[in-house]
């Protein structure tokens, strides 16, 4: 482990393993349905099996991994119906969050959204899927948190967690990365003008494009 990696390593082994597993799933290194080889992972991450099992339990609770007797853990898969349901519920909850957030937006909030968008665009240009997924999440959650409804924000985060394994599939395509950047810019423009209707509309299109791109992939996966 390099000195830089050591500095970035979270304070506990469990947090470190959790962060590494999330990164592997988000970037697509561990793809939906892939088995999680605990012995190999423990050796790779230089940790014991205990923090690895604890991290897997947390991810199981979030719906990112599943456990089957005699087979162990694997990255969770979604059916087409699962995907459509998650995105439909997101649409309903996120519209409420946006409509509540827009009247509350201050200059500091817009500055944080713009900073997150700058990171999205840098990562998109570099083709860095992991960094883009992280910055994209910061962008959206910053907006939802401005609604001042923490329970609503937690529900939205839980829904996002269930599709993390598929985000790398969407961001892996350069055309999709460019589309995300344009849709974020349109959303920011609406937010600057305090137009909740336009912000909701741009985010509806944003989600619809993601679903349209992922549906064929899940269809193939389900066969």
HELIX and SHEET records of a PDB file:
HELIX    1   1 UNK A    3  UNK A    8  1                                   6    
HELIX    2   2 UNK A   13  UNK A   27  1                                  15    
HELIX    3   3 UNK A   38  UNK A   45  1                                   8    
HELIX    4   4 UNK A   49  UNK A   62  1                                  14    
HELIX    5   5 UNK A   80  UNK A  102  1                                  23    
HELIX    6   6 UNK A  107  UNK A  126  1                                  20    
HELIX    7   7 UNK A  129  UNK A  145  1                                  17    
HELIX    8   8 UNK A  150  UNK A  162  1                                  13    
HELIX    9   9 UNK A  164  UNK A  171  1                                   8    
HELIX   10  10 UNK A  174  UNK A  192  1                                  19    
HELIX   11  11 UNK A  196  UNK A  222  1                                  27    
SHEET    1   A 2 UNK A  65  UNK A  68  0                                        
SHEET    2   A 2 UNK A  72  UNK A  75 -1                                        
END                                                                             
